[in-house]
Amino acid sequence: METEDQYRKKAKVYRTSPEYGKMISLYPILETSIKDCKGENLVA
């Protein structure tokens, strides 16, 4: 199992990928939702 730090690094790389950019451009509401959830503790 990977550590939280490893997952954060993967997420950072993904957010700079062309695939992520395309997804955000296709679904602008998704970008807003992601920003709204940033910093939230979604898993207890």
PDBQT receptor file of N, H, CA, C and O in Angstrom, charges set to zero:
ATOM      1  N   MET A   1       0.844  -1.181   0.000  1.00  0.00    +0.000 N 
ATOM      2  CA  MET A   1       0.000   0.000   0.000  1.00  0.00    +0.000 C 
ATOM      3  C   MET A   1       0.891   1.246   0.000  1.00  0.00    +0.000 C 
ATOM      4  O   MET A   1       1.903   1.299   0.698  1.00  0.00    +0.000 OA
ATOM      5  N   GLU A   2       0.502   2.229  -0.782  1.00  0.00    +0.000 N 
ATOM      6  H   GLU A   2      -0.320   2.185  -1.349  1.00  0.00    +0.000 HD
ATOM      7  CA  GLU A   2       1.293   3.446  -0.894  1.00  0.00    +0.000 C 
ATOM      8  C   GLU A   2       0.950   4.423   0.231  1.00  0.00    +0.000 C 
ATOM      9  O   GLU A   2      -0.135   4.376   0.812  1.00  0.00    +0.000 OA
ATOM     10  N   THR A   3       1.889   5.293   0.516  1.00  0.00    +0.000 N 
ATOM     11  H   THR A   3       2.770   5.332   0.044  1.00  0.00    +0.000 HD
ATOM     12  CA  THR A   3       1.665   6.286   1.556  1.00  0.00    +0.000 C 
ATOM     13  C   THR A   3       0.853   7.457   1.006  1.00  0.00    +0.000 C 
ATOM     14  O   THR A   3       0.698   7.612  -0.205  1.00  0.00    +0.000 OA
ATOM     15  N   GLU A   4       0.345   8.266   1.911  1.00  0.00    +0.000 N 
ATOM     16  H   GLU A   4       0.471   8.141   2.895  1.00  0.00    +0.000 HD
ATOM     17  CA  GLU A   4      -0.418   9.445   1.498  1.00  0.00    +0.000 C 
ATOM     18  C   GLU A   4       0.455  10.380   0.669  1.00  0.00    +0.000 C 
ATOM     19  O   GLU A   4      -0.017  10.983  -0.295  1.00  0.00    +0.000 OA
ATOM     20  N   ASP A   5       1.721  10.500   1.041  1.00  0.00    +0.000 N 
ATOM     21  H   ASP A   5       2.104  10.011   1.824  1.00  0.00    +0.000 HD
ATOM     22  CA  ASP A   5       2.643  11.360   0.297  1.00  0.00    +0.000 C 
ATOM     23  C   ASP A   5       2.806  10.875  -1.143  1.00  0.00    +0.000 C 
ATOM     24  O   ASP A   5       2.861  11.683  -2.070  1.00  0.00    +0.000 OA
ATOM     25  N   GLN A   6       2.883   9.567  -1.329  1.00  0.00    +0.000 N 
ATOM     26  H   GLN A   6       2.839   8.911  -0.577  1.00  0.00    +0.000 HD
ATOM     27  CA  GLN A   6       3.007   9.012  -2.684  1.00  0.00    +0.000 C 
ATOM     28  C   GLN A   6       1.759   9.326  -3.511  1.00  0.00    +0.000 C 
ATOM     29  O   GLN A   6       1.865   9.666  -4.690  1.00  0.00    +0.000 OA
ATOM     30  N   TYR A   7       0.582   9.213  -2.898  1.00  0.00    +0.000 N 
ATOM     31  H   TYR A   7       0.496   8.937  -1.940  1.00  0.00    +0.000 HD
ATOM     32  CA  TYR A   7      -0.659   9.538  -3.605  1.00  0.00    +0.000 C 
ATOM     33  C   TYR A   7      -0.713  11.020  -3.958  1.00  0.00    +0.000 C 
ATOM     34  O   TYR A   7      -1.173  11.381  -5.041  1.00  0.00    +0.000 OA
ATOM     35  N   ARG A   8      -0.249  11.874  -3.060  1.00  0.00    +0.000 N 
ATOM     36  H   ARG A   8       0.124  11.580  -2.180  1.00  0.00    +0.000 HD
ATOM     37  CA  ARG A   8      -0.242  13.320  -3.328  1.00  0.00    +0.000 C 
ATOM     38  C   ARG A   8       0.685  13.648  -4.498  1.00  0.00    +0.000 C 
ATOM     39  O   ARG A   8       0.362  14.499  -5.326  1.00  0.00    +0.000 OA
ATOM     40  N   LYS A   9       1.826  12.980  -4.568  1.00  0.00    +0.000 N 
ATOM     41  H   LYS A   9       2.088  12.288  -3.895  1.00  0.00    +0.000 HD
ATOM     42  CA  LYS A   9       2.760  13.199  -5.677  1.00  0.00    +0.000 C 
ATOM     43  C   LYS A   9       2.138  12.761  -7.002  1.00  0.00    +0.000 C 
ATOM     44  O   LYS A   9       2.268  13.453  -8.012  1.00  0.00    +0.000 OA
ATOM     45  N   LYS A  10       1.466  11.617  -6.994  1.00  0.00    +0.000 N 
ATOM     46  H   LYS A  10       1.361  11.055  -6.174  1.00  0.00    +0.000 HD
ATOM     47  CA  LYS A  10       0.799  11.140  -8.211  1.00  0.00    +0.000 C 
ATOM     48  C   LYS A  10      -0.309  12.099  -8.639  1.00  0.00    +0.000 C 
ATOM     49  O   LYS A  10      -0.477  12.369  -9.828  1.00  0.00    +0.000 OA
ATOM     50  N   ALA A  11      -1.053  12.606  -7.679  1.00  0.00    +0.000 N 
ATOM     51  H   ALA A  11      -0.916  12.386  -6.713  1.00  0.00    +0.000 HD
ATOM     52  CA  ALA A  11      -2.134  13.548  -7.988  1.00  0.00    +0.000 C 
ATOM     53  C   ALA A  11      -1.569  14.830  -8.587  1.00  0.00    +0.000 C 
ATOM     54  O   ALA A  11      -2.145  15.385  -9.522  1.00  0.00    +0.000 OA
ATOM     55  N   LYS A  12      -0.455  15.298  -8.058  1.00  0.00    +0.000 N 
ATOM     56  H   LYS A  12       0.013  14.846  -7.298  1.00  0.00    +0.000 HD
ATOM     57  CA  LYS A  12       0.169  16.519  -8.574  1.00  0.00    +0.000 C 
ATOM     58  C   LYS A  12       0.593  16.328 -10.029  1.00  0.00    +0.000 C 
ATOM     59  O   LYS A  12       0.380  17.210 -10.861  1.00  0.00    +0.000 OA
ATOM     60  N   VAL A  13       1.188  15.183 -10.332  1.00  0.00    +0.000 N 
ATOM     61  H   VAL A  13       1.361  14.467  -9.655  1.00  0.00    +0.000 HD
ATOM     62  CA  VAL A  13       1.602  14.890 -11.708  1.00  0.00    +0.000 C 
ATOM     63  C   VAL A  13       0.374  14.791 -12.612  1.00  0.00    +0.000 C 
ATOM     64  O   VAL A  13       0.380  15.316 -13.726  1.00  0.00    +0.000 OA
ATOM     65  N   TYR A  14      -0.667  14.128 -12.142  1.00  0.00    +0.000 N 
ATOM     66  H   TYR A  14      -0.672  13.703 -11.238  1.00  0.00    +0.000 HD
ATOM     67  CA  TYR A  14      -1.874  13.967 -12.952  1.00  0.00    +0.000 C 
ATOM     68  C   TYR A  14      -2.508  15.315 -13.280  1.00  0.00    +0.000 C 
ATOM     69  O   TYR A  14      -2.964  15.532 -14.403  1.00  0.00    +0.000 OA
ATOM     70  N   ARG A  15      -2.538  16.224 -12.297  1.00  0.00    +0.000 N 
ATOM     71  H   ARG A  15      -2.168  16.047 -11.385  1.00  0.00    +0.000 HD
ATOM     72  CA  ARG A  15      -3.170  17.527 -12.520  1.00  0.00    +0.000 C 
ATOM     73  C   ARG A  15      -2.439  18.372 -13.553  1.00  0.00    +0.000 C 
ATOM     74  O   ARG A  15      -2.988  19.362 -14.037  1.00  0.00    +0.000 OA
ATOM     75  N   THR A  16      -1.224  18.003 -13.897  1.00  0.00    +0.000 N 
ATOM     76  H   THR A  16      -0.778  17.199 -13.505  1.00  0.00    +0.000 HD
ATOM     77  CA  THR A  16      -0.491  18.738 -14.935  1.00  0.00    +0.000 C 
ATOM     78  C   THR A  16      -0.490  17.986 -16.265  1.00  0.00    +0.000 C 
ATOM     79  O   THR A  16       0.175  18.403 -17.214  1.00  0.00    +0.000 OA
ATOM     80  N   SER A  17      -1.226  16.886 -16.337  1.00  0.00    +0.000 N 
ATOM     81  H   SER A  17      -1.765  16.547 -15.567  1.00  0.00    +0.000 HD
ATOM     82  CA  SER A  17      -1.233  16.071 -17.551  1.00  0.00    +0.000 C 
ATOM     83  C   SER A  17      -2.213  16.615 -18.591  1.00  0.00    +0.000 C 
ATOM     84  O   SER A  17      -3.182  17.292 -18.248  1.00  0.00    +0.000 OA
ATOM     85  N   PRO A  18      -1.949  16.313 -19.868  1.00  0.00    +0.000 N 
ATOM     86  CA  PRO A  18      -2.884  16.715 -20.937  1.00  0.00    +0.000 C 
ATOM     87  C   PRO A  18      -4.276  16.109 -20.750  1.00  0.00    +0.000 C 
ATOM     88  O   PRO A  18      -5.281  16.733 -21.088  1.00  0.00    +0.000 OA
ATOM     89  N   GLU A  19      -4.327  14.898 -20.212  1.00  0.00    +0.000 N 
ATOM     90  H   GLU A  19      -3.510  14.391 -19.937  1.00  0.00    +0.000 HD
ATOM     91  CA  GLU A  19      -5.619  14.231 -20.003  1.00  0.00    +0.000 C 
ATOM     92  C   GLU A  19      -6.478  15.013 -19.010  1.00  0.00    +0.000 C 
ATOM     93  O   GLU A  19      -7.680  15.187 -19.212  1.00  0.00    +0.000 OA
ATOM     94  N   TYR A  20      -5.848  15.477 -17.945  1.00  0.00    +0.000 N 
ATOM     95  H   TYR A  20      -4.871  15.336 -17.781  1.00  0.00    +0.000 HD
ATOM     96  CA  TYR A  20      -6.568  16.253 -16.936  1.00  0.00    +0.000 C 
ATOM     97  C   TYR A  20      -7.067  17.564 -17.542  1.00  0.00    +0.000 C 
ATOM     98  O   TYR A  20      -8.213  17.957 -17.323  1.00  0.00    +0.000 OA
ATOM     99  N   GLY A  21      -6.214  18.231 -18.295  1.00  0.00    +0.000 N 
ATOM    100  H   GLY A  21      -5.283  17.911 -18.473  1.00  0.00    +0.000 HD
ATOM    101  CA  GLY A  21      -6.603  19.477 -18.951  1.00  0.00    +0.000 C 
ATOM    102  C   GLY A  21      -7.786  19.286 -19.876  1.00  0.00    +0.000 C 
ATOM    103  O   GLY A  21      -8.694  20.116 -19.913  1.00  0.00    +0.000 OA
ATOM    104  N   LYS A  22      -7.777  18.191 -20.625  1.00  0.00    +0.000 N 
ATOM    105  H   LYS A  22      -7.040  17.516 -20.595  1.00  0.00    +0.000 HD
ATOM    106  CA  LYS A  22      -8.887  17.901 -21.536  1.00  0.00    +0.000 C 
ATOM    107  C   LYS A  22     -10.174  17.643 -20.754  1.00  0.00    +0.000 C 
ATOM    108  O   LYS A  22     -11.242  18.131 -21.125  1.00  0.00    +0.000 OA
ATOM    109  N   MET A  23     -10.066  16.875 -19.671  1.00  0.00    +0.000 N 
ATOM    110  H   MET A  23      -9.198  16.479 -19.370  1.00  0.00    +0.000 HD
ATOM    111  CA  MET A  23     -11.235  16.557 -18.869  1.00  0.00    +0.000 C 
ATOM    112  C   MET A  23     -11.838  17.838 -18.285  1.00  0.00    +0.000 C 
ATOM    113  O   MET A  23     -13.056  18.013 -18.298  1.00  0.00    +0.000 OA
ATOM    114  N   ILE A  24     -10.994  18.723 -17.780  1.00  0.00    +0.000 N 
ATOM    115  H   ILE A  24     -10.004  18.581 -17.769  1.00  0.00    +0.000 HD
ATOM    116  CA  ILE A  24     -11.477  19.974 -17.193  1.00  0.00    +0.000 C 
ATOM    117  C   ILE A  24     -12.131  20.856 -18.256  1.00  0.00    +0.000 C 
ATOM    118  O   ILE A  24     -13.139  21.511 -17.991  1.00  0.00    +0.000 OA
ATOM    119  N   SER A  25     -11.553  20.872 -19.462  1.00  0.00    +0.000 N 
ATOM    120  H   SER A  25     -10.734  20.340 -19.677  1.00  0.00    +0.000 HD
ATOM    121  CA  SER A  25     -12.150  21.702 -20.516  1.00  0.00    +0.000 C 
ATOM    122  C   SER A  25     -13.495  21.143 -20.980  1.00  0.00    +0.000 C 
ATOM    123  O   SER A  25     -14.370  21.900 -21.400  1.00  0.00    +0.000 OA
ATOM    124  N   LEU A  26     -13.661  19.832 -20.906  1.00  0.00    +0.000 N 
ATOM    125  H   LEU A  26     -12.950  19.217 -20.565  1.00  0.00    +0.000 HD
ATOM    126  CA  LEU A  26     -14.932  19.219 -21.302  1.00  0.00    +0.000 C 
ATOM    127  C   LEU A  26     -16.004  19.373 -20.225  1.00  0.00    +0.000 C 
ATOM    128  O   LEU A  26     -17.193  19.466 -20.530  1.00  0.00    +0.000 OA
ATOM    129  N   TYR A  27     -15.573  19.399 -18.963  1.00  0.00    +0.000 N 
ATOM    130  H   TYR A  27     -14.607  19.323 -18.715  1.00  0.00    +0.000 HD
ATOM    131  CA  TYR A  27     -16.508  19.452 -17.837  1.00  0.00    +0.000 C 
ATOM    132  C   TYR A  27     -16.100  20.567 -16.872  1.00  0.00    +0.000 C 
ATOM    133  O   TYR A  27     -15.536  20.279 -15.817  1.00  0.00    +0.000 OA
ATOM    134  N   PRO A  28     -16.371  21.835 -17.207  1.00  0.00    +0.000 N 
ATOM    135  CA  PRO A  28     -15.931  22.951 -16.364  1.00  0.00    +0.000 C 
ATOM    136  C   PRO A  28     -16.473  22.899 -14.933  1.00  0.00    +0.000 C 
ATOM    137  O   PRO A  28     -15.805  23.355 -14.004  1.00  0.00    +0.000 OA
ATOM    138  N   ILE A  29     -17.662  22.357 -14.748  1.00  0.00    +0.000 N 
ATOM    139  H   ILE A  29     -18.205  21.987 -15.502  1.00  0.00    +0.000 HD
ATOM    140  CA  ILE A  29     -18.220  22.268 -13.395  1.00  0.00    +0.000 C 
ATOM    141  C   ILE A  29     -17.362  21.359 -12.518  1.00  0.00    +0.000 C 
ATOM    142  O   ILE A  29     -17.310  21.528 -11.300  1.00  0.00    +0.000 OA
ATOM    143  N   LEU A  30     -16.695  20.401 -13.143  1.00  0.00    +0.000 N 
ATOM    144  H   LEU A  30     -16.737  20.264 -14.133  1.00  0.00    +0.000 HD
ATOM    145  CA  LEU A  30     -15.820  19.500 -12.400  1.00  0.00    +0.000 C 
ATOM    146  C   LEU A  30     -14.676  20.273 -11.754  1.00  0.00    +0.000 C 
ATOM    147  O   LEU A  30     -14.314  20.008 -10.607  1.00  0.00    +0.000 OA
ATOM    148  N   GLU A  31     -14.108  21.224 -12.486  1.00  0.00    +0.000 N 
ATOM    149  H   GLU A  31     -14.402  21.439 -13.417  1.00  0.00    +0.000 HD
ATOM    150  CA  GLU A  31     -13.013  22.026 -11.936  1.00  0.00    +0.000 C 
ATOM    151  C   GLU A  31     -13.485  22.796 -10.702  1.00  0.00    +0.000 C 
ATOM    152  O   GLU A  31     -12.772  22.868  -9.701  1.00  0.00    +0.000 OA
ATOM    153  N   THR A  32     -14.674  23.362 -10.776  1.00  0.00    +0.000 N 
ATOM    154  H   THR A  32     -15.253  23.303 -11.589  1.00  0.00    +0.000 HD
ATOM    155  CA  THR A  32     -15.229  24.099  -9.639  1.00  0.00    +0.000 C 
ATOM    156  C   THR A  32     -15.433  23.171  -8.446  1.00  0.00    +0.000 C 
ATOM    157  O   THR A  32     -15.111  23.527  -7.313  1.00  0.00    +0.000 OA
ATOM    158  N   SER A  33     -15.966  21.988  -8.704  1.00  0.00    +0.000 N 
ATOM    159  H   SER A  33     -16.228  21.698  -9.625  1.00  0.00    +0.000 HD
ATOM    160  CA  SER A  33     -16.205  21.028  -7.628  1.00  0.00    +0.000 C 
ATOM    161  C   SER A  33     -14.903  20.582  -6.978  1.00  0.00    +0.000 C 
ATOM    162  O   SER A  33     -14.829  20.442  -5.758  1.00  0.00    +0.000 OA
ATOM    163  N   ILE A  34     -13.881  20.360  -7.793  1.00  0.00    +0.000 N 
ATOM    164  H   ILE A  34     -13.942  20.474  -8.785  1.00  0.00    +0.000 HD
ATOM    165  CA  ILE A  34     -12.583  19.950  -7.262  1.00  0.00    +0.000 C 
ATOM    166  C   ILE A  34     -12.016  21.056  -6.375  1.00  0.00    +0.000 C 
ATOM    167  O   ILE A  34     -11.500  20.783  -5.292  1.00  0.00    +0.000 OA
ATOM    168  N   LYS A  35     -12.111  22.296  -6.832  1.00  0.00    +0.000 N 
ATOM    169  H   LYS A  35     -12.530  22.518  -7.713  1.00  0.00    +0.000 HD
ATOM    170  CA  LYS A  35     -11.601  23.427  -6.040  1.00  0.00    +0.000 C 
ATOM    171  C   LYS A  35     -12.378  23.569  -4.738  1.00  0.00    +0.000 C 
ATOM    172  O   LYS A  35     -11.791  23.879  -3.702  1.00  0.00    +0.000 OA
ATOM    173  N   ASP A  36     -13.693  23.346  -4.776  1.00  0.00    +0.000 N 
ATOM    174  H   ASP A  36     -14.169  23.095  -5.618  1.00  0.00    +0.000 HD
ATOM    175  CA  ASP A  36     -14.511  23.450  -3.568  1.00  0.00    +0.000 C 
ATOM    176  C   ASP A  36     -14.123  22.405  -2.528  1.00  0.00    +0.000 C 
ATOM    177  O   ASP A  36     -14.229  22.660  -1.328  1.00  0.00    +0.000 OA
ATOM    178  N   CYS A  37     -13.679  21.241  -2.971  1.00  0.00    +0.000 N 
ATOM    179  H   CYS A  37     -13.593  21.034  -3.945  1.00  0.00    +0.000 HD
ATOM    180  CA  CYS A  37     -13.332  20.152  -2.058  1.00  0.00    +0.000 C 
ATOM    181  C   CYS A  37     -11.877  20.192  -1.596  1.00  0.00    +0.000 C 
ATOM    182  O   CYS A  37     -11.497  19.451  -0.689  1.00  0.00    +0.000 OA
ATOM    183  N   LYS A  38     -11.070  21.039  -2.202  1.00  0.00    +0.000 N 
ATOM    184  H   LYS A  38     -11.378  21.641  -2.939  1.00  0.00    +0.000 HD
ATOM    185  CA  LYS A  38      -9.648  21.087  -1.866  1.00  0.00    +0.000 C 
ATOM    186  C   LYS A  38      -9.477  21.415  -0.381  1.00  0.00    +0.000 C 
ATOM    187  O   LYS A  38     -10.067  22.363   0.137  1.00  0.00    +0.000 OA
ATOM    188  N   GLY A  39      -8.672  20.620   0.272  1.00  0.00    +0.000 N 
ATOM    189  H   GLY A  39      -8.193  19.850  -0.149  1.00  0.00    +0.000 HD
ATOM    190  CA  GLY A  39      -8.403  20.838   1.688  1.00  0.00    +0.000 C 
ATOM    191  C   GLY A  39      -9.387  20.148   2.616  1.00  0.00    +0.000 C 
ATOM    192  O   GLY A  39      -9.189  20.139   3.831  1.00  0.00    +0.000 OA
ATOM    193  N   GLU A  40     -10.435  19.574   2.067  1.00  0.00    +0.000 N 
ATOM    194  H   GLU A  40     -10.596  19.581   1.080  1.00  0.00    +0.000 HD
ATOM    195  CA  GLU A  40     -11.415  18.873   2.897  1.00  0.00    +0.000 C 
ATOM    196  C   GLU A  40     -10.878  17.506   3.304  1.00  0.00    +0.000 C 
ATOM    197  O   GLU A  40     -10.132  16.876   2.555  1.00  0.00    +0.000 OA
ATOM    198  N   ASN A  41     -11.253  17.063   4.465  1.00  0.00    +0.000 N 
ATOM    199  H   ASN A  41     -11.860  17.575   5.073  1.00  0.00    +0.000 HD
ATOM    200  CA  ASN A  41     -10.906  15.732   4.939  1.00  0.00    +0.000 C 
ATOM    201  C   ASN A  41     -12.067  14.815   4.560  1.00  0.00    +0.000 C 
ATOM    202  O   ASN A  41     -13.007  14.641   5.335  1.00  0.00    +0.000 OA
ATOM    203  N   LEU A  42     -11.994  14.231   3.360  1.00  0.00    +0.000 N 
ATOM    204  H   LEU A  42     -11.230  14.373   2.731  1.00  0.00    +0.000 HD
ATOM    205  CA  LEU A  42     -13.120  13.468   2.824  1.00  0.00    +0.000 C 
ATOM    206  C   LEU A  42     -13.184  12.037   3.341  1.00  0.00    +0.000 C 
ATOM    207  O   LEU A  42     -14.230  11.392   3.256  1.00  0.00    +0.000 OA
ATOM    208  N   VAL A  43     -12.079  11.540   3.872  1.00  0.00    +0.000 N 
ATOM    209  H   VAL A  43     -11.230  12.064   3.941  1.00  0.00    +0.000 HD
ATOM    210  CA  VAL A  43     -12.050  10.171   4.387  1.00  0.00    +0.000 C 
ATOM    211  C   VAL A  43     -11.631  10.226   5.842  1.00  0.00    +0.000 C 
ATOM    212  O   VAL A  43     -10.613  10.824   6.188  1.00  0.00    +0.000 OA
ATOM    213  N   ALA A  44     -12.423   9.599   6.682  1.00  0.00    +0.000 N 
ATOM    214  H   ALA A  44     -13.251   9.113   6.401  1.00  0.00    +0.000 HD
ATOM    215  CA  ALA A  44     -12.120   9.617   8.123  1.00  0.00    +0.000 C 
ATOM    216  C   ALA A  44     -11.135   8.539   8.484  1.00  0.00    +0.000 C 
ATOM    217  O   ALA A  44     -10.765   8.406   9.651  1.00  0.00    +0.000 OA
TER     218      ALA A  44
